């Protein structure tokens, strides 16, 4: 009896082992056309579906929110281009101000407002009292316009010689007389962004007629990034107005007559461009649409890094997972992400009424 019972127990254990093996590996499925590769792929895709449904906020960001943000950004770009090219058929008048104070490097006061001379090029000349009087008239008028206190006494102005070429100034200088025009050129080359303007006068008397000529050297660097009212052209116009005014006052030589040039500046009318907002939007559309795909790409990198840290793939490979199945499942997941993202982008583009979406067949975007 005991031997028969032992024999039955052994047979039952053999049956249990066989049934256990069949339950795990399913020999029927292994020999089918699908094979274990398809079974593992289905299992991982189901796992991805469960995980994505749990992190629905991330899915919403990748598929819906990122295209929406891009569409709003394009709307802003379109508005900005339309605003910048808006018509202004009746620009307002602006009174021409005087000459502003200079500013040295990095906003310091180490600068020179004006260098002037009556000697052109590298010539050697005597200081001309007529030029001093003209510059005095200029400074007096500019002080009234700008409420400045520049020194008006020409005797108190600094009179530099050629030995001052290497001088490094430490404070603001209003008016400086220099030897000649070459000194101005050499000094501004040696000490950049310290001198605002240089004026070279040339007065000639021919047959009883006096011809007043002057050349203005200016530092365009300090006025490059200015508003329209304080632009370089406006500043040069202010200097020309002030010097012409001072010359007329000197040439008139009548103290009872007031010489004052009031100038109003007005721009030409600006004609806007219809539909220019759409042009600007199309110029920047490839950049912002690239950002949409980059959001998904960054999410891919984050997922790969997370997998490297947790070593999930290696653990599953030890249990029999094929490596190709793992990466194929991720490829399918993000292909679906990109497809849904593209469809939502096209729908939103049509809802916003952008011509690049409305006037183009949707299949073009999908195939591209």
C-alpha positions, 0 to 999 in steps of 0.5 A, a space after each residue: 500500500 505504501 509503495 503504491 501511494 508513493 508512486 501516486 504522489 510522485 506521479 501527481 508531483 510530475 503532473 503539477 510541475 508540468 502544469 506549472 511550466 505550461 501556465 508560465 510559458 504557454 508552449 502553445 503561444 510560444 509555437 504560435 505566429 505571435 510568439 512571446 515577443 508580441 505578448 511582451 510588447 502588448 504587456 508593456 504597452 498596457 503598462 504604459 497606458 496605465 502609467 500615462 493615465 495616472 500622470 494625466 497632467 503630463 499628458 495634457 501638457 505634452 499634447 494640449 497645453 504646449 500647442 496652446 502656449 505656442 499659438 498664443 505666442 504666435 498671436 503676440 508676435 503677430 500683434 507686435 509686428 502689426 503694432 510696429 508697422 502701424 500707420 501714423 499719418 499725422 506725427 506730432 511735432 517735437 521741439 528741438 532741445 539743446 545739447 545734453 551733458 556728456 556721460 563717461 564710460 560706465 555712466 561716470 562723469 569723466 567726459 568732455 562735452 566739447 573740444 573746439 579749435 580754429 586750426 584744421 588738420 595738423 596746422 599750427 595756429 593762434 587761438 582766435 578770439 572770434 571763435 571764442 565769442 561764437 562758442 560763448 554765444 553757443 554756451 549761453 544759449 544752450 544753458 538757457 535751453 537746458 538749464 545748465 551752468 556751463 562756464 561762459 567766460 572763455 578766459 576760464 576755459 581750459 586751453 590744452 596744448 599737444 602735450 595733453 594728448 595722454 591726459 586721462 580726465 577724472 571729471 566732466 569738462 564742458 569746453 576745452 580749446 585744443 591745438 588743431 583738428 588732428 589733436 581731436 582725432 588723436 585724443 578720441 582714438 586714445 581715450 574712447 567714449 570720453 569726448 562727445 563732440 569736437 568742432 573745427 572752425 574755419 573762418 575766411 574773409 574774401 573780398 570783404 565777405 566773411 565765410 563761416 565754416 565748421 566741421 562737427 566730429 561726434 561720438 556715435 557710440 554714445 548715442 546709438 541706442 537712444 530714443 527718437 527724441 534723443 537720437 543721434 540725428 536730433 543731437 546733431 541738429 541741436 548742435 548745428 542749430 546752436 552753432 548757426 545761432 551763435 554765428 549769426 549773433 556774432 556776425 550781427 554784432 548788435 547787442 540789442 537784437 536777440 538771435 534765437 532759432 526755435 525749431 520744431 521737428 516732425 517725422 514723415 507720415 508712416 504708412 502701415 502694412 496690411 497683413 504684416 502681422 501674418 508675415 511676421 508670424 510665418 517668419 517665426 512659426 518654424 522656431 516656435 513649432 520646433 519648441 513644441 516637439 522639443 517639449 516631448 523630446 525633453 520628456 523622452 530624455 527625462 524618462 530615459 534618465 529615470 529608467 537608468 536610475 531605477 534600472 527597470 529595464 535590466 530587472 525585466 531583462 533578467 526575468 526574460 524581457 527582450 531588449 527590442 521589446 522594451 525600446 519598441 514600446 517606448 517608440 510606439 508611445 512617443 510616436 503616438 504622443 507626436 501624432 496627437 500633438 500634431 493633430 492638436 496643433 493643426 486644430 488649434 491653428 485653424 481655430 485661431 484662424 492662422 492662414 498657414 493652417 487655414 489655407 494649407 491642407 492638413 495632410 501636408 503638416 502630418 506628412 511633413 
